Every structure is written in C-alpha cells, then in structure tokens.
Amino acid sequence: MKPTLYIVIPCYNEQEVLPITAPQFLEQLQRMQEKGLVSADSKILFVNDGSRDNTWEIITGLAKENGTFIGISQSRNRGHQNAVLAGLMEVKDRCDITISIDCDGQDDISAMERMVEEYRNGHEVVYGVRSSRKTDTFFKRTTAQGFYKLLNAMGAEVVYNHADYRLISAKVLQELANFKEVNLFLRGMVPLVGFSSTAVYYERNERIAGKSHYPLGKMLGLAFDGITSLSVKPLRLIAALGFAMALISFVGVIWAVLSKIFGQTVAGWTSIVFVVCLFCSIQLICLGIIGEYIGKIYMEVKGRPRYIISERTEDE
C-alpha cells in the first residue's frame, strides 16, 4: 500500500523564494507519485510563521490554483521550530509519513525519494544529513560544525550535520505529540522518541533567493536552547567548578596563614583585585547559566500554547 505523504514547509518572509521553490516541490511530489512511492492523496503543507511580507498571500494563491497545496498561518511569528511542529501536528492524523524541509531550495529535494524508500525498508525516522559543507564559507562551516560538537559535548543527542530535513512516520508523530515542552529543539527531541532510524546523505545548494533567516546570533541562541532544553550537564559543570574553586581557595587560605606566621606578607593591591574580579566573574557566569534554566522552568510551568493557528487555506 502506498503511504500518504505530507511535505511540511515552514515559511517566514519568503515571498522572493516561494514562487520558485513551490513548483519544484510539486514536481518532486508528482514524480514520487508516478513512481508509486507515495499515494495520490499526498499534499504539500506550507506553514506561514507570521510573515510580514506577502508570503501568506502567495500560499493562499497556490492553494487556489492546485489542491495539492494547502497552508496554515500562525497568529504571529513564533520561530522556526514552532512552525515545523505546528505543521507536523496539523497533519499527524491525516498521513502515514511527513517530510519537513525549508522552502529556500538549499536542501536537495530529490533526497525525498531515498527517504521514502528507507521508510518502506522499515525505518520510522529518516534524517537528511549533509555529506559536506563545501558550499559554506570558512566562518559558516567552522561555526556550524562547532555548533554540533558543542551540543554533543553538552549531552544533547543530535545527528551531526542534520538540521530539520527529515522524514517522520505517523507512529513517531503520535509519540512526539506527548512531548509537551514549550522550549522546542526538534533536532534533539526527535532522537529522544526512539524507533528505528537511518540517514540519507545529500549535497546542499546555495540559497535560491532571499536572505537567510539564521544568522550567527540565532544559531548561537538555538545552540543554547538545545543545550539547556535537553541537558543538565552545564549545571553539573558549575558544581564541579565550585568544588575546584573551593579547593583552590582552601589552598590559598593555608598559604596566607603560613605566610602570616613566617612574616612574609606584603600588601598587594593587584593580587586582591585579580582574585576579586576572577571570583566575581565566575559567580556571574554561573548565576547566568542557572538563571537560564530557571527561566525555562518558568516558561514551562506557564504551559502557554506552542503555536496558534489563525488561518487555514482549507476547511477543517
């Protein structure tokens, strides 16, 4: 039996690139239907993440022209991860499999065929993984690879060089729906669900049009969210640092007492300032990390909705 596929595509201010990539997604879906990989009921879902340009108008226009296109719009911008989750939860009861992919045309859409084939071979999750980063600048390549290494070092289980291009079966989506956290990091949450998984490797292209919505600042924010949402290792590192500082302080106290006993003390302004600055900076860093965790607890306790859908191109 052919599985029903929904391609979930988050969109934020993509009026320049969407008219180019939408026909490409449709052509790829039709190609998979012709090959018998997916059913004729398969759809393409665009998730408008509170765009400030004409993205939603383009989506509604596409839906009117072709019933394969459908769209939902969030009531405001909630971020890429929330947009992806909104799309996945929207279709989890209508399909057998989903593939999430960005609309900028950088990910190789032909890899979808191999993803579906891996699903038919028994895998419930198929990760799209970049085979290389030769199209990136040195700075982008270095920071991105450091991003994945940092996440793994901090205890967040992620697939190296994988972003949010992945196939997820309806079975996995039903279990993912039980994860209620507000602070989303899907790259780490999906591996936590489990089930049989594999990877499909592909070359990433240059962005077709428009500007990237993931500059360095957002990438660092995403990394920090991933670490603090999925791991308590930073807190343990703080505890270890505290013990180390306590040991150094104990040694310092002994040294000071012995120096006093043997009359070797000399008034030193520089050493005092150095010690005060060192310990104050360490304390502030530790308080900042602890505060980040407390802030996440605060947001989780509120239990606010992770997304709010204000419009749909089709009736429920």
Residue frames as qw, qx, qy, qz and C-alpha x, y, z in Angstrom:
[[0.000, 0.887, 0.462, 0.000, 0.00, 0.00, 0.00],
 [0.406, 0.494, -0.028, 0.769, 1.34, 3.43, -0.94],
 [0.343, -0.493, -0.485, 0.636, 1.91, 5.73, 2.05],
 [0.091, 0.913, 0.305, 0.254, 0.27, 9.14, 2.16],
 [0.576, -0.068, -0.135, 0.803, 2.97, 11.81, 2.40],
 [0.031, -0.974, -0.221, -0.042, 2.62, 15.36, 3.67],
 [0.592, 0.240, -0.116, 0.761, 5.57, 17.66, 2.96],
 [0.323, -0.873, -0.311, 0.193, 5.72, 20.27, 5.74],
 [0.528, 0.369, 0.042, 0.763, 7.42, 23.55, 4.79],
 [0.278, -0.753, -0.331, 0.496, 7.85, 26.40, 7.32],
 [0.394, 0.582, 0.259, 0.662, 7.88, 29.87, 5.75],
 [0.289, -0.788, -0.252, 0.482, 8.93, 33.21, 7.18],
 [0.127, 0.845, -0.164, -0.494, 9.20, 36.22, 4.84],
 [0.516, -0.127, 0.741, 0.410, 9.78, 34.00, 1.81],
 [0.536, 0.712, 0.257, -0.374, 7.94, 35.97, -0.88],
 [0.226, 0.737, -0.518, -0.371, 11.05, 36.02, -3.08],
 [0.025, -0.339, 0.932, 0.127, 11.86, 32.32, -3.00],
 [0.535, 0.179, 0.729, -0.387, 8.45, 30.66, -2.57],
 [0.689, 0.579, 0.030, -0.434, 7.22, 31.20, -6.17],
 [0.369, 0.601, -0.691, -0.157, 10.41, 29.49, -7.35],
 [0.034, -0.262, 0.943, -0.200, 10.55, 26.52, -4.98],
 [0.638, 0.144, 0.481, -0.584, 6.80, 25.72, -4.73],
 [0.795, 0.438, -0.219, -0.358, 6.66, 24.33, -8.31],
 [0.333, 0.482, -0.804, 0.104, 9.82, 22.32, -7.57],
 [0.335, -0.125, 0.803, -0.478, 8.20, 20.71, -4.52],
 [0.754, 0.310, 0.228, -0.533, 5.09, 19.93, -6.56],
 [0.649, 0.529, -0.505, -0.211, 7.13, 18.41, -9.38],
 [0.100, 0.377, -0.886, 0.252, 9.05, 16.25, -6.91],
 [0.529, 0.039, 0.654, -0.540, 5.84, 15.03, -5.25],
 [0.783, 0.430, -0.023, -0.449, 4.30, 14.19, -8.63],
 [0.447, 0.527, -0.721, -0.050, 7.47, 12.33, -9.58],
 [0.145, -0.211, 0.893, -0.371, 7.22, 10.18, -6.44],
 [0.678, 0.236, 0.411, -0.561, 3.55, 9.53, -7.16],
 [0.705, 0.521, -0.340, -0.341, 4.35, 8.41, -10.70],
 [0.317, 0.428, -0.837, 0.125, 7.00, 6.02, -9.36],
 [0.753, -0.339, -0.515, -0.229, 4.48, 4.55, -6.94],
 [0.393, 0.142, -0.623, 0.661, 6.37, 5.67, -3.84],
 [0.117, 0.203, 0.531, -0.814, 3.53, 7.70, -2.32],
 [0.254, 0.558, 0.789, -0.041, -0.24, 7.88, -2.75],
 [0.156, 0.524, 0.415, 0.727, -2.21, 10.32, -4.88],
 [0.376, -0.839, -0.379, -0.106, -3.65, 11.82, -1.67],
 [0.627, -0.251, -0.155, 0.721, -0.28, 13.26, -0.68],
 [0.036, 0.961, 0.244, 0.125, -0.09, 17.00, -0.03],
 [0.495, 0.249, -0.205, 0.807, 2.29, 19.93, 0.41],
 [0.358, -0.840, -0.403, 0.067, 1.65, 21.99, 3.56],
 [0.337, 0.483, -0.177, 0.789, 3.09, 25.49, 3.92],
 [0.471, -0.675, -0.473, 0.314, 3.25, 26.91, 7.46],
 [0.193, 0.741, 0.003, 0.643, 3.31, 30.71, 7.48],
 [0.591, -0.349, -0.476, 0.550, 5.24, 31.75, 10.59],
 [0.144, -0.865, -0.285, 0.388, 3.76, 35.24, 10.97],
 [0.539, 0.172, 0.306, 0.765, 5.47, 36.64, 7.88],
 [0.006, -0.688, -0.198, 0.698, 5.44, 40.41, 7.41],
 [0.079, 0.311, -0.542, -0.777, 5.57, 40.27, 3.61],
 [0.688, 0.197, -0.177, -0.676, 3.27, 38.63, 1.04],
 [0.033, 0.231, -0.972, -0.002, 4.16, 35.04, 1.93],
 [0.374, 0.265, 0.790, -0.406, 0.65, 34.15, 3.12],
 [0.550, 0.589, 0.028, -0.591, -0.97, 35.71, 0.04],
 [0.339, 0.478, -0.744, -0.321, 1.31, 33.58, -2.15],
 [0.124, -0.046, 0.974, -0.185, 0.40, 30.44, -0.18],
 [0.487, 0.430, 0.552, -0.523, -3.34, 31.07, -0.49],
 [0.499, 0.609, -0.296, -0.540, -2.88, 31.72, -4.22],
 [0.164, 0.343, -0.913, -0.150, -1.04, 28.43, -4.66],
 [0.282, 0.146, 0.883, -0.347, -3.79, 26.58, -2.77],
 [0.553, 0.539, 0.242, -0.587, -6.46, 28.04, -5.06],
 [0.436, 0.584, -0.537, -0.424, -4.54, 27.05, -8.18],
 [0.589, 0.194, -0.783, -0.050, -3.76, 23.48, -7.10],
 [0.773, -0.506, -0.075, -0.374, -5.45, 21.36, -4.42],
 [0.840, 0.029, -0.396, 0.369, -2.16, 19.64, -3.64],
 [0.258, 0.298, -0.349, 0.850, -1.04, 22.83, -1.88],
 [0.461, -0.760, -0.440, -0.124, -2.53, 23.64, 1.50],
 [0.317, 0.413, -0.346, 0.780, -1.47, 26.17, 4.09],
 [0.486, -0.739, -0.448, 0.134, -1.86, 27.27, 7.68],
 [0.233, 0.652, -0.167, 0.702, -0.85, 30.58, 9.18],
 [0.484, -0.348, -0.583, 0.552, 0.27, 31.23, 12.73],
 [0.122, -0.920, -0.374, 0.004, -1.24, 34.19, 14.55],
 [0.069, -0.952, 0.294, 0.049, 2.23, 35.69, 14.96],
 [0.577, 0.545, -0.586, 0.163, 5.87, 34.82, 14.46],
 [0.814, -0.528, 0.171, -0.171, 6.81, 32.03, 16.86],
 [0.238, -0.643, 0.710, 0.160, 10.08, 30.82, 15.37],
 [0.471, 0.362, -0.718, -0.362, 11.18, 28.08, 13.01],
 [0.084, 0.061, -0.973, 0.207, 10.90, 25.18, 15.47],
 [0.373, 0.316, 0.590, -0.642, 7.35, 26.11, 16.48],
 [0.555, 0.456, -0.235, -0.655, 6.36, 26.46, 12.83],
 [0.362, 0.256, -0.877, -0.187, 7.68, 22.99, 11.99],
 [0.067, 0.109, 0.907, -0.402, 5.91, 21.48, 15.00],
 [0.475, 0.370, 0.267, -0.753, 2.66, 23.25, 14.09],
 [0.562, 0.388, -0.503, -0.529, 2.78, 21.69, 10.63],
 [0.260, 0.153, -0.952, 0.043, 3.61, 18.23, 11.92],
 [0.187, 0.210, 0.780, -0.559, 0.82, 18.29, 14.50],
 [0.504, 0.367, -0.024, -0.782, -1.60, 19.63, 11.89],
 [0.670, 0.341, -0.501, -0.429, -1.16, 16.58, 9.64],
 [0.114, -0.350, 0.908, -0.201, -0.25, 13.77, 12.05],
 [0.548, 0.193, 0.721, -0.378, -3.75, 12.24, 11.82],
 [0.650, 0.620, 0.030, -0.439, -4.06, 12.58, 8.04],
 [0.521, 0.666, -0.522, -0.110, -0.91, 10.92, 6.75],
 [0.975, -0.115, -0.122, 0.145, 1.40, 7.93, 7.01],
 [0.692, -0.142, -0.008, 0.707, 4.62, 9.92, 6.75],
 [0.078, 0.989, 0.076, -0.104, 5.79, 13.53, 6.77],
 [0.699, 0.130, 0.021, 0.702, 8.89, 15.19, 5.41],
 [0.141, -0.943, -0.134, 0.271, 9.85, 18.58, 6.85],
 [0.638, 0.165, 0.231, 0.716, 12.06, 20.81, 4.73],
 [0.075, -0.618, -0.084, 0.778, 12.85, 24.52, 4.47],
 [0.562, 0.723, 0.396, -0.065, 11.46, 26.41, 1.48],
 [0.040, -0.855, 0.289, 0.429, 14.71, 28.14, 0.46],
 [0.821, 0.542, -0.149, -0.098, 15.71, 25.43, -2.02],
 [0.006, -0.731, 0.676, -0.091, 19.03, 24.65, -0.36],
 [0.579, -0.184, 0.779, -0.152, 18.16, 21.09, 0.67],
 [0.160, 0.190, -0.814, -0.526, 18.20, 18.55, -2.16],
 [0.692, 0.053, 0.232, -0.682, 14.52, 17.71, -2.68],
 [0.731, 0.271, -0.567, -0.268, 15.40, 14.62, -4.73],
 [0.123, 0.260, -0.872, 0.395, 16.62, 13.03, -1.49],
 [0.633, -0.064, 0.310, -0.707, 12.94, 12.66, -0.55],
 [0.839, 0.201, -0.392, -0.320, 12.74, 9.60, -2.79],
 [0.511, 0.250, -0.759, 0.315, 15.50, 7.86, -0.86],
 [0.246, -0.205, 0.577, -0.751, 13.87, 8.88, 2.42],
 [0.791, 0.034, 0.044, -0.609, 10.59, 7.23, 1.39],
 [0.777, 0.257, -0.572, -0.057, 12.45, 4.13, 0.24],
 [0.215, 0.265, -0.770, 0.539, 14.15, 3.89, 3.64],
 [0.535, -0.099, 0.382, -0.747, 10.73, 4.19, 5.28],
 [0.871, 0.157, -0.223, -0.408, 9.46, 1.34, 3.12],
 [0.607, 0.304, -0.701, 0.221, 12.51, -0.64, 4.29],
 [0.664, -0.453, -0.579, 0.135, 11.27, -0.36, 7.87],
 [0.366, -0.053, -0.323, 0.871, 12.71, 2.88, 9.25],
 [0.102, -0.800, -0.583, 0.096, 10.31, 5.21, 11.09],
 [0.096, -0.937, 0.053, 0.331, 12.65, 8.23, 11.08],
 [0.763, 0.303, 0.202, 0.534, 15.00, 9.18, 8.23],
 [0.250, -0.814, 0.009, 0.524, 17.38, 12.09, 8.78],
 [0.609, 0.741, 0.055, 0.276, 18.58, 14.23, 5.89],
 [0.617, -0.638, 0.154, 0.435, 22.30, 14.77, 6.55],
 [0.356, 0.888, -0.256, -0.141, 24.68, 17.00, 4.64],
 [0.953, 0.090, -0.001, 0.288, 27.51, 14.99, 3.12],
 [0.577, 0.040, -0.052, 0.814, 29.81, 18.03, 3.09],
 [0.068, -0.882, -0.287, 0.367, 29.90, 21.78, 3.73],
 [0.549, 0.006, 0.339, 0.764, 31.94, 22.82, 0.70],
 [0.117, 0.696, 0.426, 0.566, 29.37, 25.47, -0.28],
 [0.422, -0.866, -0.242, 0.118, 29.75, 27.24, 3.10],
 [0.198, 0.842, -0.342, 0.367, 32.22, 29.98, 3.87],
 [0.508, 0.195, -0.701, 0.461, 35.05, 29.09, 6.23],
 [0.188, -0.216, 0.473, -0.833, 33.36, 31.02, 9.05],
 [0.761, -0.077, -0.053, -0.642, 29.96, 29.40, 8.48],
 [0.817, 0.119, -0.564, -0.031, 31.47, 25.93, 8.19],
 [0.343, 0.227, -0.688, 0.598, 33.57, 26.32, 11.34],
 [0.341, -0.171, 0.402, -0.832, 30.77, 27.74, 13.48],
 [0.815, -0.025, -0.208, -0.540, 28.21, 25.18, 12.25],
 [0.757, 0.111, -0.631, 0.131, 30.48, 22.21, 12.93],
 [0.142, 0.211, -0.627, 0.736, 31.35, 23.69, 16.31],
 [0.581, -0.191, 0.066, -0.789, 27.60, 24.00, 16.96],
 [0.891, -0.052, -0.366, -0.262, 27.03, 20.25, 16.59],
 [0.612, 0.174, -0.635, 0.438, 30.15, 19.31, 18.53],
 [0.108, -0.279, 0.454, -0.839, 29.19, 21.63, 21.38],
 [0.740, -0.190, -0.060, -0.642, 25.69, 20.16, 21.56],
 [0.884, 0.006, -0.468, -0.006, 27.00, 16.61, 21.74],
 [0.415, 0.260, -0.594, 0.639, 29.67, 17.57, 24.27],
 [0.279, -0.240, 0.361, -0.857, 26.98, 19.11, 26.49],
 [0.254, 0.093, 0.916, -0.296, 24.87, 15.96, 26.40],
 [0.597, 0.460, 0.155, -0.639, 22.27, 16.93, 23.78],
 [0.569, 0.035, 0.779, 0.261, 21.79, 13.97, 21.44],
 [0.482, 0.722, -0.011, -0.497, 21.75, 15.31, 17.88],
 [0.846, 0.288, 0.350, 0.282, 22.63, 13.92, 14.45],
 [0.372, -0.498, 0.268, 0.736, 25.80, 15.56, 13.14],
 [0.018, -0.173, 0.494, 0.852, 25.22, 17.91, 10.18],
 [0.067, -0.506, -0.817, -0.269, 21.45, 17.35, 10.31],
 [0.140, -0.101, 0.137, -0.975, 19.09, 20.32, 10.55],
 [0.510, 0.211, 0.553, -0.624, 15.32, 19.86, 10.14],
 [0.603, 0.334, -0.503, -0.521, 15.15, 17.97, 6.85],
 [0.153, -0.164, 0.953, -0.205, 13.73, 14.62, 7.94],
 [0.584, -0.188, -0.603, -0.510, 11.07, 12.01, 7.36],
 [0.230, -0.127, 0.754, -0.602, 8.92, 11.07, 10.36],
 [0.257, -0.276, -0.876, -0.301, 6.23, 8.40, 10.33],
 [0.485, -0.548, -0.200, -0.652, 2.77, 8.97, 11.79],
 [0.813, -0.367, -0.433, 0.133, 3.61, 6.47, 14.53],
 [0.535, -0.040, -0.279, 0.796, 6.53, 8.61, 15.69],
 [0.083, -0.414, -0.094, -0.902, 4.46, 11.80, 15.39],
 [0.647, -0.569, -0.386, -0.331, 1.84, 10.40, 17.74],
 [0.753, -0.374, -0.321, 0.435, 4.56, 9.85, 20.35],
 [0.361, 0.181, -0.050, 0.914, 6.19, 13.22, 19.65],
 [0.295, -0.618, -0.294, -0.666, 2.83, 14.85, 20.41],
 [0.719, -0.580, -0.373, 0.081, 3.25, 13.64, 24.01],
 [0.546, -0.077, -0.174, 0.816, 6.30, 15.90, 24.44],
 [0.075, -0.880, -0.465, -0.053, 4.71, 19.00, 25.94],
 [0.475, -0.449, -0.059, 0.755, 7.71, 21.30, 26.45],
 [0.242, 0.930, 0.188, -0.205, 7.42, 24.90, 25.33],
 [0.083, -0.784, 0.509, 0.345, 11.15, 25.33, 24.63],
 [0.921, 0.329, 0.190, -0.088, 11.46, 23.40, 21.40],
 [0.002, -0.665, 0.676, 0.317, 14.56, 21.88, 19.87],
 [0.914, 0.222, 0.054, -0.337, 13.31, 19.26, 17.42],
 [0.565, 0.565, -0.598, 0.064, 16.79, 18.15, 16.38],
 [0.026, 0.325, -0.837, 0.440, 17.21, 16.80, 19.90],
 [0.632, -0.011, 0.430, -0.645, 13.61, 15.83, 20.63],
 [0.829, 0.302, -0.276, -0.383, 13.12, 13.50, 17.65],
 [0.486, 0.339, -0.788, 0.167, 16.07, 11.23, 18.60],
 [0.242, -0.205, 0.704, -0.636, 14.62, 11.03, 22.13],
 [0.789, 0.079, 0.045, -0.608, 11.41, 9.49, 20.77],
 [0.524, -0.247, 0.813, 0.064, 13.37, 6.49, 19.55],
 [0.820, 0.463, 0.264, -0.210, 12.18, 3.97, 16.92],
 [0.763, 0.060, 0.411, 0.496, 14.24, 2.67, 14.01],
 [0.181, 0.935, -0.031, -0.304, 16.11, 5.44, 12.22],
 [0.751, 0.086, 0.320, 0.571, 18.67, 5.95, 9.49],
 [0.048, -0.738, 0.092, 0.667, 20.21, 8.78, 7.47],
 [0.669, 0.591, 0.350, 0.285, 20.19, 9.86, 3.83],
 [0.419, -0.503, 0.149, 0.741, 23.15, 11.97, 2.70],
 [0.450, 0.770, 0.386, 0.238, 22.91, 14.81, 0.20],
 [0.426, 0.059, 0.034, 0.902, 24.73, 17.90, -1.05],
 [0.002, 0.791, 0.450, -0.415, 23.29, 21.25, 0.00],
 [0.434, 0.566, 0.339, 0.613, 22.89, 24.04, -2.54],
 [0.136, 0.009, -0.141, 0.981, 23.17, 27.80, -2.36],
 [0.228, 0.562, 0.579, -0.544, 20.02, 29.68, -1.34],
 [0.398, 0.502, 0.615, 0.459, 17.98, 30.37, -4.48],
 [0.023, 0.643, 0.176, 0.745, 16.68, 33.81, -3.47],
 [0.534, -0.783, -0.150, -0.279, 16.05, 36.00, -0.45],
 [0.066, 0.658, -0.596, 0.456, 18.12, 36.19, 2.71],
 [0.537, -0.085, -0.808, 0.227, 18.98, 33.59, 5.33],
 [0.508, -0.687, -0.084, -0.513, 16.91, 33.80, 8.50],
 [0.881, -0.436, -0.094, 0.157, 19.56, 32.03, 10.57],
 [0.284, 0.799, -0.381, 0.368, 22.49, 34.39, 11.19],
 [0.464, 0.230, -0.718, 0.466, 25.17, 33.64, 13.77],
 [0.264, -0.258, 0.454, -0.811, 23.19, 35.19, 16.61],
 [0.822, -0.066, -0.017, -0.565, 20.18, 32.95, 16.03],
 [0.791, 0.207, -0.573, 0.054, 22.43, 29.92, 15.60],
 [0.217, 0.267, -0.692, 0.635, 24.05, 30.58, 18.97],
 [0.519, -0.169, 0.303, -0.781, 20.64, 31.09, 20.54],
 [0.882, 0.057, -0.292, -0.365, 19.43, 27.80, 19.06],
 [0.607, 0.247, -0.690, 0.307, 22.52, 26.02, 20.39],
 [0.059, -0.231, 0.614, -0.753, 21.99, 27.40, 23.88],
 [0.720, -0.074, 0.076, -0.686, 18.30, 26.47, 23.75],
 [0.839, 0.150, -0.503, -0.144, 19.23, 22.97, 22.67],
 [0.399, 0.249, -0.729, 0.497, 21.73, 22.52, 25.47],
 [0.203, -0.135, 0.546, -0.801, 19.54, 23.89, 28.27],
 [0.750, 0.005, -0.062, -0.659, 16.40, 22.13, 26.99],
 [0.912, 0.128, -0.363, -0.145, 17.96, 18.69, 26.69],
 [0.731, 0.117, -0.499, 0.450, 20.84, 18.52, 29.15],
 [0.500, -0.863, -0.043, -0.058, 21.70, 19.36, 32.77],
 [0.833, 0.074, -0.110, 0.538, 25.41, 18.98, 32.09],
 [0.202, 0.648, -0.122, 0.725, 26.11, 22.75, 32.41],
 [0.585, -0.700, 0.069, -0.404, 24.72, 22.63, 35.96],
 [0.945, -0.255, -0.005, 0.203, 27.00, 19.73, 36.76],
 [0.625, 0.406, -0.096, 0.660, 29.93, 21.64, 35.31],
 [0.180, -0.766, 0.109, -0.608, 29.04, 24.54, 37.61],
 [0.827, -0.546, 0.057, -0.124, 29.08, 22.17, 40.59],
 [0.893, 0.045, -0.022, 0.447, 32.46, 20.79, 39.50],
 [0.330, 0.622, -0.090, 0.704, 33.79, 24.32, 39.04],
 [0.475, -0.761, 0.062, -0.437, 32.53, 25.21, 42.50],
 [0.917, -0.369, 0.044, 0.142, 34.39, 22.29, 44.06],
 [0.735, 0.304, -0.023, 0.605, 37.55, 23.20, 42.13],
 [0.045, 0.734, -0.079, 0.673, 37.35, 26.84, 43.26],
 [0.702, -0.671, 0.042, -0.235, 36.72, 25.70, 46.83],
 [0.923, -0.130, -0.002, 0.363, 39.86, 23.55, 46.70],
 [0.494, 0.495, -0.044, 0.713, 41.91, 26.42, 45.28],
 [0.278, -0.781, 0.038, -0.559, 40.53, 28.74, 47.96],
 [0.859, -0.512, -0.010, 0.008, 41.40, 26.24, 50.70],
 [0.805, 0.097, -0.018, 0.585, 44.97, 26.03, 49.43],
 [0.205, 0.664, 0.002, 0.719, 45.08, 29.82, 49.25],
 [0.551, -0.766, -0.005, -0.330, 43.92, 30.15, 52.85],
 [0.903, -0.317, 0.008, 0.289, 46.63, 27.76, 54.04],
 [0.618, 0.353, 0.024, 0.702, 49.24, 29.69, 52.06],
 [0.083, -0.778, -0.022, -0.622, 48.03, 33.00, 53.53],
 [0.732, -0.671, 0.000, -0.117, 48.15, 31.67, 57.09],
 [0.875, -0.122, 0.035, 0.467, 51.63, 30.23, 56.65],
 [0.415, 0.557, 0.036, 0.718, 52.85, 33.48, 55.07],
 [0.343, -0.816, -0.005, -0.464, 51.49, 35.39, 58.05],
 [0.861, -0.497, 0.004, 0.109, 53.14, 33.03, 60.54],
 [0.783, -0.036, 0.123, 0.608, 56.54, 33.34, 58.89],
 [0.140, -0.772, -0.046, 0.618, 56.21, 37.10, 58.43],
 [0.365, -0.026, 0.609, 0.704, 56.30, 37.06, 54.63],
 [0.246, 0.757, 0.605, -0.019, 53.10, 39.01, 53.99],
 [0.207, -0.143, 0.204, 0.946, 53.29, 42.02, 51.69],
 [0.381, 0.607, 0.402, -0.570, 50.32, 44.30, 50.98],
 [0.213, -0.054, 0.708, 0.671, 49.34, 43.80, 47.35],
 [0.456, 0.420, 0.188, -0.762, 46.56, 45.71, 45.63],
 [0.436, 0.356, -0.620, -0.547, 46.95, 43.91, 42.28],
 [0.181, 0.012, -0.983, 0.024, 46.56, 40.42, 43.71],
 [0.232, 0.334, 0.677, -0.613, 43.44, 41.41, 45.65],
 [0.476, 0.468, -0.082, -0.740, 41.80, 42.99, 42.60],
 [0.348, 0.280, -0.815, -0.369, 42.70, 39.97, 40.48],
 [0.041, -0.119, -0.966, 0.225, 41.16, 37.49, 42.91],
 [0.316, 0.427, 0.475, -0.701, 38.00, 39.59, 43.40],
 [0.466, 0.457, -0.317, -0.689, 37.46, 40.03, 39.66],
 [0.253, 0.183, -0.927, -0.210, 38.10, 36.34, 38.98],
 [0.030, 0.242, 0.916, -0.319, 35.65, 35.06, 41.54],
 [0.351, 0.474, 0.283, -0.756, 33.01, 37.69, 40.73],
 [0.433, 0.385, -0.519, -0.629, 33.11, 36.83, 37.02],
 [0.201, 0.022, -0.978, -0.056, 32.82, 33.10, 37.74],
 [0.155, 0.345, 0.741, -0.555, 29.87, 33.72, 40.05],
 [0.413, 0.478, 0.011, -0.775, 28.09, 35.87, 37.46],
 [0.378, 0.262, -0.762, -0.456, 28.60, 33.26, 34.72],
 [0.109, -0.123, -0.971, 0.171, 27.27, 30.54, 37.00],
 [0.252, 0.429, 0.523, -0.692, 24.28, 32.66, 38.01],
 [0.411, 0.411, -0.321, -0.748, 23.56, 33.36, 34.35],
 [0.330, 0.097, -0.900, -0.267, 23.50, 29.66, 33.47],
 [0.011, -0.287, -0.868, 0.406, 21.34, 28.84, 36.47],
 [0.296, 0.439, 0.212, -0.821, 19.07, 31.74, 35.56],
 [0.386, 0.243, -0.619, -0.639, 18.64, 30.34, 32.05],
 [0.256, -0.142, -0.956, -0.008, 17.40, 27.06, 33.49],
 [0.067, 0.410, 0.639, -0.648, 15.09, 28.85, 35.92],
 [0.327, 0.375, -0.155, -0.853, 13.74, 30.92, 33.02],
 [0.387, 0.070, -0.804, -0.447, 12.95, 27.76, 31.08],
 [0.133, -0.291, -0.894, 0.314, 11.21, 26.27, 34.10],
 [0.180, 0.409, 0.299, -0.843, 9.19, 29.50, 34.36],
 [0.413, 0.273, -0.432, -0.754, 8.08, 29.22, 30.73],
 [0.333, -0.043, -0.926, -0.172, 7.27, 25.51, 31.02],
 [0.017, -0.312, -0.779, 0.543, 5.19, 26.00, 34.17],
 [0.325, 0.329, 0.041, -0.885, 3.05, 28.61, 32.42],
 [0.458, 0.248, 0.851, 0.064, 2.05, 25.98, 29.87],
 [0.350, 0.619, -0.045, -0.702, 1.36, 28.51, 27.11],
 [0.854, 0.433, 0.285, -0.046, 0.43, 27.14, 23.66],
 [0.576, -0.301, 0.460, 0.606, 3.43, 26.48, 21.43],
 [0.068, 0.044, 0.532, 0.843, 1.60, 27.76, 18.37],
 [0.372, 0.528, 0.522, -0.557, -1.74, 29.32, 17.48],
 [0.269, 0.202, 0.708, 0.621, -3.16, 28.81, 14.00],
 [0.205, 0.447, 0.235, -0.839, -5.16, 31.82, 12.87],
 [0.624, 0.502, -0.134, -0.584, -5.99, 30.85, 9.27],
 [0.572, -0.059, 0.792, 0.205, -6.16, 27.82, 7.00],
 [0.224, 0.283, -0.522, -0.773, -6.50, 27.54, 3.25],
 [0.456, -0.168, -0.791, -0.372, -8.94, 24.67, 3.65],
 [0.642, -0.477, 0.041, -0.599, -11.86, 24.00, 5.96],
 [0.197, -0.358, 0.863, -0.298, -11.22, 21.71, 8.92]]
